[in-house]
C-alpha cells in the first residue's frame, strides 16, 4: 500500500505517457496528425481484414487490407483488389466512412467534435485546428495578420468544413440520383450509389460502387459534369470555400491564397484539357473514335480527374506516352492546400512561378495582387517540391526494380499514389506484396508528408543574433 506523497511505478508510467502525448499534441499538430492517421490506418486495416468485410466471407490478406485502408484514409482511390466485387456492404460502409474522415482531416474532425460537444473552442484547440488547415502558421506566428484564416476565425472555418462536407455531398447525391436512374441504374441501387459517388467525388477519392465505374456514364454529360463540379469543390480547399461563402461578391476581400488557388486551378484545368485534346485526338483507343464534341468534353473531364479526382472514362493504359507524362505532371501538382486533394498543391506551384517571374524581372521582392509573399513561404514551397520529387523518384526506382515493369507505367502510378489521385495504368492491381507496401508508404507520404515537412521547416527555425560572412557559390 502506498503512502501519501508516493506514487506507484504504474502511475508514473501513465503520467509519463500522458505527458509525452500532450507534448506531441501541443508542440506539433502535424506530427500528431501523422500519429492519428497511422492509428486510423491500423484500425481500418483490422476492420477490412474481418470476414464480414469481404463479399466471400473470408479474411482479406494483410497486404490488401492495409493497402485499402491507406488508400481510403488518404482518399487516394488506388486498389489492389476489385473494389466493387471484393467488399461486402459492411466493407463499402467502411470505405464510405473512411474517405469522409480522411477528406475532412483528422485534426479538423477532432476539433469539430470538440466544438459540438463543448459548444466552444479553447486556445489550444484553435491552435490545433489552425495547424491542420495551415501548417505554416507556426512559421509566421499564430497571431500573424498575414494568415489566410486568422485564429479568431478558426471556429467559423471548422463549421464551414463540417457543413460543406455534409451539404455539398448531400446536394451532389440529390442531383446525381435522377441522373443515375435515367442512366439505367435501379432506383433502389441508386439510393446507395448516389451518396457513394458524391462522397468519392467531393473527397477526390475516385472509388466506384459498380464494376464498370464511370465508363457506364461515358456518354452521360450530366452525370460526368456533376462529378467534375464536385471534384472541383473538394479540390479548392476548405479555406477557399470559407472565403467564397464570406465574400462571394467582393473579390477584393478574397485572401491571396484564395486568388492564387482559383486562378491556378483554372489555368491548369484549361491547359490540361488543351494538351490532352492535342495529344489524343487521333488516338483510336481513346479520343480518336469520338466526334469533336465528345473529344472536347472528355479532354476536360480527363484534365479535371488527373488533378486529383481519380475517375476515368478511358483506359489510362491506352493513352499515348506523351499524354501520360502530361497527366503525371498534373497529378504531381494536385489541388488546393487544406483540401481533399493531394500533390504539392497549386499554391506551391503559384508561389514558385511568381518567384521565378519576379527574379526574371529583377524585382527584390515577390509580390502578387498587392501583397508581398515572404521568403519563408518561398523556401517551404521549394522544399515541398524537392521532397515530393525525391519521394516519387525513390518509390519509382524501388517498385520498378521489384516488378521489372515499364518505367512509364511505374512512374505514372507512383505519382498517382503520391498525389492521392487514384488513376492507374493497371499496374497497381498487379503489384506483389512487397511493392504494394512501398506504394502504400508513398500514398501515406503524399497525403501527410509535405504537411509534416512544412511544419518541420517551421519548427527548426530559430532566431539568430549574428550573421555569417557571405559567399556566393555558382548556380546554374
Residue, then its C-alpha position, 0 to 999 in steps of 0.5 A: x500500500x502506498x503512502x501519501x506523497x508516493x506514487x506507484x511505478x504504474x502511475x508514473x508510467x501513465x503520467x509519463x505517457x500522458x505527458x509525452x502525448x500532450x507534448x506531441x499534441x501541443x508542440x506539433x499538430x502535424x506530427x500528431x496528425x501523422x500519429x492519428x492517421x497511422x492509428x486510423x490506418x491500423x484500425x481500418x486495416x483490422x476492420x477490412x481484414x474481418x470476414x464480414x468485410x469481404x463479399x466471400x466471407x473470408x479474411x482479406x490478406x494483410x497486404x490488401x487490407x492495409x493497402x485499402x485502408x491507406x488508400x481510403x484514409x488518404x482518399x487516394x482511390x488506388x486498389x489492389x483488389x476489385x473494389x466493387x466485387x471484393x467488399x461486402x456492404x459492411x466493407x463499402x460502409x467502411x470505405x464510405x466512412x473512411x474517405x469522409x474522415x480522411x477528406x475532412x482531416x483528422x485534426x479538423x474532425x477532432x476539433x469539430x467534435x470538440x466544438x459540438x460537444x463543448x459548444x466552444x473552442x479553447x486556445x489550444x484547440x484553435x491552435x490545433x485546428x489552425x495547424x491542420x488547415x495551415x501548417x505554416x502558421x507556426x512559421x509566421x506566428x499564430x497571431x500573424x495578420x498575414x494568415x489566410x484564416x486568422x485564429x479568431x476565425x478558426x471556429x467559423x472555418x471548422x463549421x464551414x468544413x463540417x457543413x460543406x462536407x455534409x451539404x455539398x455531398x448531400x446536394x451532389x447525391x440529390x442531383x446525381x440520383x435522377x441522373x443515375x436512374x435515367x442512366x439505367x441504374x435501379x432506383x433502389x441501387x441508386x439510393x446507395x450509389x448516389x451518396x457513394x459517388x458524391x462522397x468519392x467525388x467531393x473527397x477526390x477519392x475516385x472509388x466506384x460502387x459498380x464494376x464498370x465505374x464511370x465508363x457506364x456514364x461515358x456518354x452521360x454529360x450530366x452525370x460526368x459534369x456533376x462529378x467534375x463540379x464536385x471534384x472541383x469543390x473538394x479540390x479548392x480547399x476548405x479555406x477557399x470555400x470559407x472565403x467564397x461563402x464570406x465574400x462571394x461578391x467582393x473579390x477584393x476581400x478574397x485572401x491571396x491564397x484564395x486568388x492564387x488557388x482559383x486562378x491556378x486551378x483554372x489555368x491548369x484545368x484549361x491547359x490540361x484539357x488543351x494538351x490532352x485534346x492535342x495529344x489524343x485526338x487521333x488516338x483510336x483507343x481513346x479520343x480518336x473514335x469520338x466526334x469533336x464534341x465528345x473529344x472536347x468534353x472528355x479532354x476536360x473531364x480527363x484534365x479535371x480527374x488527373x488533378x486529383x479526382x481519380x475517375x476515368x472514362x478511358x483506359x489510362x493504359x491506352x493513352x499515348x506516352x506523351x499524354x501520360x507524362x502530361x497527366x503525371x505532371x498534373x497529378x504531381x501538382x494536385x489541388x488546393x492546400x487544406x483540401x481533399x486533394x493531394x500533390x504539392x498543391x497549386x499554391x506551391x506551384x503559384x508561389x514558385x512561378x511568381x518567384x521565378x517571374x519576379x527574379x526574371x524581372x529583377x524585382x527584390x521582392x515577390x509580390x502578387x495582387x498587392x501583397x508581398x509573399x515572404x521568403x519563408x513561404x518561398x523556401x517551404x514551397x521549394x522544399x515541398x517540391x524537392x521532397x515530393x520529387x525525391x519521394x516519387x523518384x525513390x518509390x519509382x526506382x524501388x517498385x520498378x526494380x521489384x516488378x521489372x515493369x515499364x518505367x512509364x507505367x511505374x512512374x505514372x502510378x507512383x505519382x498517382x499514389x503520391x498525389x492521392x489521385x487514384x488513376x492507374x495504368x493497371x499496374x497497381x492491381x498487379x503489384x506483389x506484396x512487397x511493392x504494394x507496401x512501398x506504394x502504400x508508404x508513398x500514398x501515406x507520404x503524399x497525403x501527410x508528408x509535405x504537411x509534416x515537412x512544412x511544419x518541420x521547416x517551421x519548427x527548426x527555425x530559430x532566431x539568430x543574433x549574428x550573421x555569417x560572412x557571405x559567399x556566393x557559390x555558382x548556380x546554374 
